[in-house]
Amino acid sequence: LDAVPVPHGQTILAPWTIVLVIFATVLVMSSLMILPPAALLVWRMSRMPEISLAGTI
């Protein structure tokens, strides 16, 4: 009877770990998709400030 609560604890923790792993992978993939264009935009804005100001206005 003492060994019974251990699988219940694992079954309670398993969905949270799966959700955390999926959330982490989604964050990593979204950051990999978003960061390169953002870096290019920041680089272009730092290189050509007058064009970035004209684009924002």
CHARMM internal coordinates of N, CA and C (Angstrom, degrees):
IC EDIT
DIST 1 N 1 CA 1.4677
DIST 1 CA 1 C 1.5308
ANGL 1 N 1 CA 1 C 110.71
DIST 1 C 2 N 1.3334
ANGL 1 CA 1 C 2 N 117.12
DIHE 1 N 1 CA 1 C 2 N -27.14
DIST 2 N 2 CA 1.4636
ANGL 1 C 2 N 2 CA 119.73
DIHE 1 CA 1 C 2 N 2 CA -179.43
DIST 2 CA 2 C 1.5277
ANGL 2 N 2 CA 2 C 111.41
DIHE 1 C 2 N 2 CA 2 C -70.10
DIST 2 C 3 N 1.3491
ANGL 2 CA 2 C 3 N 118.28
DIHE 2 N 2 CA 2 C 3 N -26.75
DIST 3 N 3 CA 1.4631
ANGL 2 C 3 N 3 CA 121.35
DIHE 2 CA 2 C 3 N 3 CA -177.58
DIST 3 CA 3 C 1.5299
ANGL 3 N 3 CA 3 C 111.24
DIHE 2 C 3 N 3 CA 3 C -83.35
DIST 3 C 4 N 1.3351
ANGL 3 CA 3 C 4 N 117.81
DIHE 3 N 3 CA 3 C 4 N -8.96
DIST 4 N 4 CA 1.4722
ANGL 3 C 4 N 4 CA 119.86
DIHE 3 CA 3 C 4 N 4 CA -175.85
DIST 4 CA 4 C 1.5286
ANGL 4 N 4 CA 4 C 112.80
DIHE 3 C 4 N 4 CA 4 C -69.59
DIST 4 C 5 N 1.3537
ANGL 4 CA 4 C 5 N 121.39
DIHE 4 N 4 CA 4 C 5 N -43.54
DIST 5 N 5 CA 1.4782
ANGL 4 C 5 N 5 CA 119.40
DIHE 4 CA 4 C 5 N 5 CA -177.05
DIST 5 CA 5 C 1.5220
ANGL 5 N 5 CA 5 C 113.58
DIHE 4 C 5 N 5 CA 5 C -66.34
DIST 5 C 6 N 1.3297
ANGL 5 CA 5 C 6 N 119.38
DIHE 5 N 5 CA 5 C 6 N -19.67
DIST 6 N 6 CA 1.4656
ANGL 5 C 6 N 6 CA 120.63
DIHE 5 CA 5 C 6 N 6 CA -177.22
DIST 6 CA 6 C 1.5280
ANGL 6 N 6 CA 6 C 111.64
DIHE 5 C 6 N 6 CA 6 C -65.79
DIST 6 C 7 N 1.3587
ANGL 6 CA 6 C 7 N 120.70
DIHE 6 N 6 CA 6 C 7 N -48.48
DIST 7 N 7 CA 1.4781
ANGL 6 C 7 N 7 CA 118.89
DIHE 6 CA 6 C 7 N 7 CA 176.54
DIST 7 CA 7 C 1.5281
ANGL 7 N 7 CA 7 C 111.87
DIHE 6 C 7 N 7 CA 7 C -63.19
DIST 7 C 8 N 1.3523
ANGL 7 CA 7 C 8 N 117.34
DIHE 7 N 7 CA 7 C 8 N -32.82
DIST 8 N 8 CA 1.4667
ANGL 7 C 8 N 8 CA 118.15
DIHE 7 CA 7 C 8 N 8 CA 178.14
DIST 8 CA 8 C 1.5216
ANGL 8 N 8 CA 8 C 110.30
DIHE 7 C 8 N 8 CA 8 C -64.52
DIST 8 C 9 N 1.3153
ANGL 8 CA 8 C 9 N 116.98
DIHE 8 N 8 CA 8 C 9 N -40.75
DIST 9 N 9 CA 1.4606
ANGL 8 C 9 N 9 CA 120.00
DIHE 8 CA 8 C 9 N 9 CA 177.33
DIST 9 CA 9 C 1.5136
ANGL 9 N 9 CA 9 C 111.33
DIHE 8 C 9 N 9 CA 9 C -63.75
DIST 9 C 10 N 1.3258
ANGL 9 CA 9 C 10 N 117.47
DIHE 9 N 9 CA 9 C 10 N -38.08
DIST 10 N 10 CA 1.4599
ANGL 9 C 10 N 10 CA 120.11
DIHE 9 CA 9 C 10 N 10 CA 179.36
DIST 10 CA 10 C 1.5300
ANGL 10 N 10 CA 10 C 110.38
DIHE 9 C 10 N 10 CA 10 C -68.80
DIST 10 C 11 N 1.3381
ANGL 10 CA 10 C 11 N 117.17
DIHE 10 N 10 CA 10 C 11 N -39.17
DIST 11 N 11 CA 1.4609
ANGL 10 C 11 N 11 CA 119.58
DIHE 10 CA 10 C 11 N 11 CA -179.98
DIST 11 CA 11 C 1.5297
ANGL 11 N 11 CA 11 C 110.35
DIHE 10 C 11 N 11 CA 11 C -68.19
DIST 11 C 12 N 1.3606
ANGL 11 CA 11 C 12 N 117.21
DIHE 11 N 11 CA 11 C 12 N -29.50
DIST 12 N 12 CA 1.4667
ANGL 11 C 12 N 12 CA 119.60
DIHE 11 CA 11 C 12 N 12 CA 178.04
DIST 12 CA 12 C 1.5317
ANGL 12 N 12 CA 12 C 109.88
DIHE 11 C 12 N 12 CA 12 C -73.54
DIST 12 C 13 N 1.3393
ANGL 12 CA 12 C 13 N 116.70
DIHE 12 N 12 CA 12 C 13 N -37.14
DIST 13 N 13 CA 1.4598
ANGL 12 C 13 N 13 CA 120.16
DIHE 12 CA 12 C 13 N 13 CA -177.59
DIST 13 CA 13 C 1.5236
ANGL 13 N 13 CA 13 C 112.14
DIHE 12 C 13 N 13 CA 13 C -79.38
DIST 13 C 14 N 1.3302
ANGL 13 CA 13 C 14 N 117.96
DIHE 13 N 13 CA 13 C 14 N -25.98
DIST 14 N 14 CA 1.4652
ANGL 13 C 14 N 14 CA 120.63
DIHE 13 CA 13 C 14 N 14 CA -173.89
DIST 14 CA 14 C 1.5339
ANGL 14 N 14 CA 14 C 113.10
DIHE 13 C 14 N 14 CA 14 C -61.02
DIST 14 C 15 N 1.3482
ANGL 14 CA 14 C 15 N 120.40
DIHE 14 N 14 CA 14 C 15 N -48.40
DIST 15 N 15 CA 1.4870
ANGL 14 C 15 N 15 CA 118.46
DIHE 14 CA 14 C 15 N 15 CA -179.44
DIST 15 CA 15 C 1.5224
ANGL 15 N 15 CA 15 C 112.21
DIHE 14 C 15 N 15 CA 15 C -61.87
DIST 15 C 16 N 1.3371
ANGL 15 CA 15 C 16 N 117.78
DIHE 15 N 15 CA 15 C 16 N -36.90
DIST 16 N 16 CA 1.4660
ANGL 15 C 16 N 16 CA 119.32
DIHE 15 CA 15 C 16 N 16 CA -179.71
DIST 16 CA 16 C 1.5190
ANGL 16 N 16 CA 16 C 110.68
DIHE 15 C 16 N 16 CA 16 C -66.85
DIST 16 C 17 N 1.3291
ANGL 16 CA 16 C 17 N 117.13
DIHE 16 N 16 CA 16 C 17 N -38.91
DIST 17 N 17 CA 1.4648
ANGL 16 C 17 N 17 CA 119.32
DIHE 16 CA 16 C 17 N 17 CA 178.74
DIST 17 CA 17 C 1.5226
ANGL 17 N 17 CA 17 C 110.42
DIHE 16 C 17 N 17 CA 17 C -67.23
DIST 17 C 18 N 1.3396
ANGL 17 CA 17 C 18 N 116.87
DIHE 17 N 17 CA 17 C 18 N -38.70
DIST 18 N 18 CA 1.4724
ANGL 17 C 18 N 18 CA 120.22
DIHE 17 CA 17 C 18 N 18 CA 178.77
DIST 18 CA 18 C 1.5259
ANGL 18 N 18 CA 18 C 109.84
DIHE 17 C 18 N 18 CA 18 C -65.07
DIST 18 C 19 N 1.3384
ANGL 18 CA 18 C 19 N 116.65
DIHE 18 N 18 CA 18 C 19 N -42.43
DIST 19 N 19 CA 1.4680
ANGL 18 C 19 N 19 CA 120.43
DIHE 18 CA 18 C 19 N 19 CA 179.30
DIST 19 CA 19 C 1.5265
ANGL 19 N 19 CA 19 C 110.40
DIHE 18 C 19 N 19 CA 19 C -64.35
DIST 19 C 20 N 1.3348
ANGL 19 CA 19 C 20 N 116.52
DIHE 19 N 19 CA 19 C 20 N -40.23
DIST 20 N 20 CA 1.4626
ANGL 19 C 20 N 20 CA 119.72
DIHE 19 CA 19 C 20 N 20 CA 179.51
DIST 20 CA 20 C 1.5230
ANGL 20 N 20 CA 20 C 111.08
DIHE 19 C 20 N 20 CA 20 C -66.14
DIST 20 C 21 N 1.3369
ANGL 20 CA 20 C 21 N 117.17
DIHE 20 N 20 CA 20 C 21 N -39.82
DIST 21 N 21 CA 1.4686
ANGL 20 C 21 N 21 CA 120.36
DIHE 20 CA 20 C 21 N 21 CA 179.44
DIST 21 CA 21 C 1.5227
ANGL 21 N 21 CA 21 C 110.19
DIHE 20 C 21 N 21 CA 21 C -66.34
DIST 21 C 22 N 1.3408
ANGL 21 CA 21 C 22 N 117.72
DIHE 21 N 21 CA 21 C 22 N -43.18
DIST 22 N 22 CA 1.4698
ANGL 21 C 22 N 22 CA 120.96
DIHE 21 CA 21 C 22 N 22 CA 178.94
DIST 22 CA 22 C 1.5257
ANGL 22 N 22 CA 22 C 109.80
DIHE 21 C 22 N 22 CA 22 C -64.65
DIST 22 C 23 N 1.3391
ANGL 22 CA 22 C 23 N 117.19
DIHE 22 N 22 CA 22 C 23 N -41.71
DIST 23 N 23 CA 1.4615
ANGL 22 C 23 N 23 CA 120.94
DIHE 22 CA 22 C 23 N 23 CA 179.78
DIST 23 CA 23 C 1.5221
ANGL 23 N 23 CA 23 C 110.71
DIHE 22 C 23 N 23 CA 23 C -63.77
DIST 23 C 24 N 1.3353
ANGL 23 CA 23 C 24 N 116.45
DIHE 23 N 23 CA 23 C 24 N -40.84
DIST 24 N 24 CA 1.4617
ANGL 23 C 24 N 24 CA 120.11
DIHE 23 CA 23 C 24 N 24 CA 179.54
DIST 24 CA 24 C 1.5266
ANGL 24 N 24 CA 24 C 110.65
DIHE 23 C 24 N 24 CA 24 C -66.12
DIST 24 C 25 N 1.3347
ANGL 24 CA 24 C 25 N 117.24
DIHE 24 N 24 CA 24 C 25 N -41.68
DIST 25 N 25 CA 1.4667
ANGL 24 C 25 N 25 CA 119.65
DIHE 24 CA 24 C 25 N 25 CA 179.90
DIST 25 CA 25 C 1.5222
ANGL 25 N 25 CA 25 C 110.53
DIHE 24 C 25 N 25 CA 25 C -66.58
DIST 25 C 26 N 1.3275
ANGL 25 CA 25 C 26 N 117.80
DIHE 25 N 25 CA 25 C 26 N -38.22
DIST 26 N 26 CA 1.4687
ANGL 25 C 26 N 26 CA 120.50
DIHE 25 CA 25 C 26 N 26 CA 178.16
DIST 26 CA 26 C 1.5282
ANGL 26 N 26 CA 26 C 110.13
DIHE 25 C 26 N 26 CA 26 C -65.10
DIST 26 C 27 N 1.3289
ANGL 26 CA 26 C 27 N 116.98
DIHE 26 N 26 CA 26 C 27 N -40.70
DIST 27 N 27 CA 1.4674
ANGL 26 C 27 N 27 CA 120.02
DIHE 26 CA 26 C 27 N 27 CA 178.40
DIST 27 CA 27 C 1.5230
ANGL 27 N 27 CA 27 C 111.00
DIHE 26 C 27 N 27 CA 27 C -64.32
DIST 27 C 28 N 1.3334
ANGL 27 CA 27 C 28 N 116.87
DIHE 27 N 27 CA 27 C 28 N -41.72
DIST 28 N 28 CA 1.4669
ANGL 27 C 28 N 28 CA 120.00
DIHE 27 CA 27 C 28 N 28 CA -179.22
DIST 28 CA 28 C 1.5272
ANGL 28 N 28 CA 28 C 110.27
DIHE 27 C 28 N 28 CA 28 C -66.50
DIST 28 C 29 N 1.3306
ANGL 28 CA 28 C 29 N 117.51
DIHE 28 N 28 CA 28 C 29 N -44.44
DIST 29 N 29 CA 1.4626
ANGL 28 C 29 N 29 CA 120.08
DIHE 28 CA 28 C 29 N 29 CA -179.02
DIST 29 CA 29 C 1.5232
ANGL 29 N 29 CA 29 C 110.79
DIHE 28 C 29 N 29 CA 29 C -66.01
DIST 29 C 30 N 1.3490
ANGL 29 CA 29 C 30 N 117.08
DIHE 29 N 29 CA 29 C 30 N -41.77
DIST 30 N 30 CA 1.4673
ANGL 29 C 30 N 30 CA 119.54
DIHE 29 CA 29 C 30 N 30 CA -179.83
DIST 30 CA 30 C 1.5243
ANGL 30 N 30 CA 30 C 110.61
DIHE 29 C 30 N 30 CA 30 C -66.67
DIST 30 C 31 N 1.3293
ANGL 30 CA 30 C 31 N 116.57
DIHE 30 N 30 CA 30 C 31 N -37.50
DIST 31 N 31 CA 1.4672
ANGL 30 C 31 N 31 CA 119.10
DIHE 30 CA 30 C 31 N 31 CA 178.36
DIST 31 CA 31 C 1.5226
ANGL 31 N 31 CA 31 C 110.27
DIHE 30 C 31 N 31 CA 31 C -67.09
DIST 31 C 32 N 1.3360
ANGL 31 CA 31 C 32 N 117.58
DIHE 31 N 31 CA 31 C 32 N -37.87
DIST 32 N 32 CA 1.4673
ANGL 31 C 32 N 32 CA 120.49
DIHE 31 CA 31 C 32 N 32 CA 178.23
DIST 32 CA 32 C 1.5254
ANGL 32 N 32 CA 32 C 110.32
DIHE 31 C 32 N 32 CA 32 C -67.24
DIST 32 C 33 N 1.3364
ANGL 32 CA 32 C 33 N 117.56
DIHE 32 N 32 CA 32 C 33 N -32.12
DIST 33 N 33 CA 1.4641
ANGL 32 C 33 N 33 CA 120.44
DIHE 32 CA 32 C 33 N 33 CA 179.72
DIST 33 CA 33 C 1.5253
ANGL 33 N 33 CA 33 C 111.07
DIHE 32 C 33 N 33 CA 33 C -78.29
DIST 33 C 34 N 1.3544
ANGL 33 CA 33 C 34 N 117.87
DIHE 33 N 33 CA 33 C 34 N -32.55
DIST 34 N 34 CA 1.4693
ANGL 33 C 34 N 34 CA 121.31
DIHE 33 CA 33 C 34 N 34 CA -172.18
DIST 34 CA 34 C 1.5248
ANGL 34 N 34 CA 34 C 111.60
DIHE 33 C 34 N 34 CA 34 C -91.95
DIST 34 C 35 N 1.3474
ANGL 34 CA 34 C 35 N 117.99
DIHE 34 N 34 CA 34 C 35 N -35.26
DIST 35 N 35 CA 1.4652
ANGL 34 C 35 N 35 CA 120.14
DIHE 34 CA 34 C 35 N 35 CA -172.33
DIST 35 CA 35 C 1.5287
ANGL 35 N 35 CA 35 C 114.60
DIHE 34 C 35 N 35 CA 35 C -64.63
DIST 35 C 36 N 1.3371
ANGL 35 CA 35 C 36 N 121.67
DIHE 35 N 35 CA 35 C 36 N -43.77
DIST 36 N 36 CA 1.4770
ANGL 35 C 36 N 36 CA 118.84
DIHE 35 CA 35 C 36 N 36 CA -179.59
DIST 36 CA 36 C 1.5259
ANGL 36 N 36 CA 36 C 114.05
DIHE 35 C 36 N 36 CA 36 C -60.37
DIST 36 C 37 N 1.3439
ANGL 36 CA 36 C 37 N 121.34
DIHE 36 N 36 CA 36 C 37 N -46.89
DIST 37 N 37 CA 1.4777
ANGL 36 C 37 N 37 CA 119.12
DIHE 36 CA 36 C 37 N 37 CA 176.61
DIST 37 CA 37 C 1.5279
ANGL 37 N 37 CA 37 C 112.16
DIHE 36 C 37 N 37 CA 37 C -63.27
DIST 37 C 38 N 1.3329
ANGL 37 CA 37 C 38 N 117.71
DIHE 37 N 37 CA 37 C 38 N -37.32
DIST 38 N 38 CA 1.4663
ANGL 37 C 38 N 38 CA 120.26
DIHE 37 CA 37 C 38 N 38 CA 178.51
DIST 38 CA 38 C 1.5218
ANGL 38 N 38 CA 38 C 110.23
DIHE 37 C 38 N 38 CA 38 C -65.30
DIST 38 C 39 N 1.3331
ANGL 38 CA 38 C 39 N 117.05
DIHE 38 N 38 CA 38 C 39 N -39.69
DIST 39 N 39 CA 1.4627
ANGL 38 C 39 N 39 CA 120.07
DIHE 38 CA 38 C 39 N 39 CA 178.26
DIST 39 CA 39 C 1.5285
ANGL 39 N 39 CA 39 C 110.35
DIHE 38 C 39 N 39 CA 39 C -65.40
DIST 39 C 40 N 1.3281
ANGL 39 CA 39 C 40 N 117.33
DIHE 39 N 39 CA 39 C 40 N -38.90
DIST 40 N 40 CA 1.4651
ANGL 39 C 40 N 40 CA 120.28
DIHE 39 CA 39 C 40 N 40 CA 177.96
DIST 40 CA 40 C 1.5249
ANGL 40 N 40 CA 40 C 110.50
DIHE 39 C 40 N 40 CA 40 C -65.30
DIST 40 C 41 N 1.3373
ANGL 40 CA 40 C 41 N 117.28
DIHE 40 N 40 CA 40 C 41 N -40.53
DIST 41 N 41 CA 1.4637
ANGL 40 C 41 N 41 CA 120.14
DIHE 40 CA 40 C 41 N 41 CA 179.64
DIST 41 CA 41 C 1.5272
ANGL 41 N 41 CA 41 C 110.71
DIHE 40 C 41 N 41 CA 41 C -64.83
DIST 41 C 42 N 1.3438
ANGL 41 CA 41 C 42 N 116.76
DIHE 41 N 41 CA 41 C 42 N -43.92
DIST 42 N 42 CA 1.4683
ANGL 41 C 42 N 42 CA 119.81
DIHE 41 CA 41 C 42 N 42 CA 179.51
DIST 42 CA 42 C 1.5168
ANGL 42 N 42 CA 42 C 110.24
DIHE 41 C 42 N 42 CA 42 C -64.74
DIST 42 C 43 N 1.3460
ANGL 42 CA 42 C 43 N 116.83
DIHE 42 N 42 CA 42 C 43 N -38.88
DIST 43 N 43 CA 1.4712
ANGL 42 C 43 N 43 CA 120.14
DIHE 42 CA 42 C 43 N 43 CA -179.57
DIST 43 CA 43 C 1.5251
ANGL 43 N 43 CA 43 C 110.33
DIHE 42 C 43 N 43 CA 43 C -66.28
DIST 43 C 44 N 1.3315
ANGL 43 CA 43 C 44 N 116.93
DIHE 43 N 43 CA 43 C 44 N -42.30
DIST 44 N 44 CA 1.4689
ANGL 43 C 44 N 44 CA 119.59
DIHE 43 CA 43 C 44 N 44 CA 179.28
DIST 44 CA 44 C 1.5236
ANGL 44 N 44 CA 44 C 110.72
DIHE 43 C 44 N 44 CA 44 C -67.11
DIST 44 C 45 N 1.3374
ANGL 44 CA 44 C 45 N 117.46
DIHE 44 N 44 CA 44 C 45 N -38.88
DIST 45 N 45 CA 1.4623
ANGL 44 C 45 N 45 CA 120.15
DIHE 44 CA 44 C 45 N 45 CA 179.04
DIST 45 CA 45 C 1.5274
ANGL 45 N 45 CA 45 C 110.44
DIHE 44 C 45 N 45 CA 45 C -65.97
DIST 45 C 46 N 1.3255
ANGL 45 CA 45 C 46 N 116.89
DIHE 45 N 45 CA 45 C 46 N -36.84
DIST 46 N 46 CA 1.4691
ANGL 45 C 46 N 46 CA 118.84
DIHE 45 CA 45 C 46 N 46 CA 179.51
DIST 46 CA 46 C 1.5214
ANGL 46 N 46 CA 46 C 110.63
DIHE 45 C 46 N 46 CA 46 C -73.63
DIST 46 C 47 N 1.3294
ANGL 46 CA 46 C 47 N 117.59
DIHE 46 N 46 CA 46 C 47 N -30.49
DIST 47 N 47 CA 1.4607
ANGL 46 C 47 N 47 CA 120.52
DIHE 46 CA 46 C 47 N 47 CA -179.75
DIST 47 CA 47 C 1.5281
ANGL 47 N 47 CA 47 C 111.38
DIHE 46 C 47 N 47 CA 47 C -77.18
DIST 47 C 48 N 1.3492
ANGL 47 CA 47 C 48 N 116.79
DIHE 47 N 47 CA 47 C 48 N -42.85
DIST 48 N 48 CA 1.4676
ANGL 47 C 48 N 48 CA 121.13
DIHE 47 CA 47 C 48 N 48 CA -176.23
DIST 48 CA 48 C 1.5245
ANGL 48 N 48 CA 48 C 109.40
DIHE 47 C 48 N 48 CA 48 C -126.32
DIST 48 C 49 N 1.3360
ANGL 48 CA 48 C 49 N 118.75
DIHE 48 N 48 CA 48 C 49 N 85.31
DIST 49 N 49 CA 1.4738
ANGL 48 C 49 N 49 CA 120.56
DIHE 48 CA 48 C 49 N 49 CA -176.50
DIST 49 CA 49 C 1.5186
ANGL 49 N 49 CA 49 C 112.63
DIHE 48 C 49 N 49 CA 49 C -69.03
DIST 49 C 50 N 1.3423
ANGL 49 CA 49 C 50 N 117.76
DIHE 49 N 49 CA 49 C 50 N -32.30
DIST 50 N 50 CA 1.4644
ANGL 49 C 50 N 50 CA 118.27
DIHE 49 CA 49 C 50 N 50 CA -177.16
DIST 50 CA 50 C 1.5282
ANGL 50 N 50 CA 50 C 110.71
DIHE 49 C 50 N 50 CA 50 C -68.94
DIST 50 C 51 N 1.3252
ANGL 50 CA 50 C 51 N 117.25
DIHE 50 N 50 CA 50 C 51 N -35.05
DIST 51 N 51 CA 1.4628
ANGL 50 C 51 N 51 CA 119.81
DIHE 50 CA 50 C 51 N 51 CA 179.48
DIST 51 CA 51 C 1.5304
ANGL 51 N 51 CA 51 C 109.71
DIHE 50 C 51 N 51 CA 51 C -71.42
DIST 51 C 52 N 1.3410
ANGL 51 CA 51 C 52 N 117.29
DIHE 51 N 51 CA 51 C 52 N -37.47
DIST 52 N 52 CA 1.4578
ANGL 51 C 52 N 52 CA 120.16
DIHE 51 CA 51 C 52 N 52 CA 179.57
DIST 52 CA 52 C 1.5334
ANGL 52 N 52 CA 52 C 110.09
DIHE 51 C 52 N 52 CA 52 C -67.55
DIST 52 C 53 N 1.3465
ANGL 52 CA 52 C 53 N 117.29
DIHE 52 N 52 CA 52 C 53 N -38.37
DIST 53 N 53 CA 1.4601
ANGL 52 C 53 N 53 CA 119.69
DIHE 52 CA 52 C 53 N 53 CA 178.13
DIST 53 CA 53 C 1.5222
ANGL 53 N 53 CA 53 C 110.41
DIHE 52 C 53 N 53 CA 53 C -66.21
DIST 53 C 54 N 1.3327
ANGL 53 CA 53 C 54 N 117.59
DIHE 53 N 53 CA 53 C 54 N -40.15
DIST 54 N 54 CA 1.4580
ANGL 53 C 54 N 54 CA 120.20
DIHE 53 CA 53 C 54 N 54 CA 178.87
DIST 54 CA 54 C 1.5215
ANGL 54 N 54 CA 54 C 110.14
DIHE 53 C 54 N 54 CA 54 C -66.90
DIST 54 C 55 N 1.3531
ANGL 54 CA 54 C 55 N 117.14
DIHE 54 N 54 CA 54 C 55 N -33.81
DIST 55 N 55 CA 1.4630
ANGL 54 C 55 N 55 CA 120.08
DIHE 54 CA 54 C 55 N 55 CA -179.91
DIST 55 CA 55 C 1.5161
ANGL 55 N 55 CA 55 C 111.81
DIHE 54 C 55 N 55 CA 55 C -71.98
DIST 55 C 56 N 1.3433
ANGL 55 CA 55 C 56 N 117.18
DIHE 55 N 55 CA 55 C 56 N -36.05
DIST 56 N 56 CA 1.4576
ANGL 55 C 56 N 56 CA 119.36
DIHE 55 CA 55 C 56 N 56 CA -178.59
DIST 56 CA 56 C 1.5228
ANGL 56 N 56 CA 56 C 110.45
DIHE 55 C 56 N 56 CA 56 C -73.56
DIST 56 C 57 N 1.3138
ANGL 56 CA 56 C 57 N 118.00
DIHE 56 N 56 CA 56 C 57 N -34.04
DIST 57 N 57 CA 1.4648
ANGL 56 C 57 N 57 CA 120.53
DIHE 56 CA 56 C 57 N 57 CA 179.15
DIST 57 CA 57 C 1.5268
ANGL 57 N 57 CA 57 C 108.30
DIHE 56 C 57 N 57 CA 57 C -77.64
END
COOR INIT
IC SEED 1 N 1 CA 1 C
IC BUILD
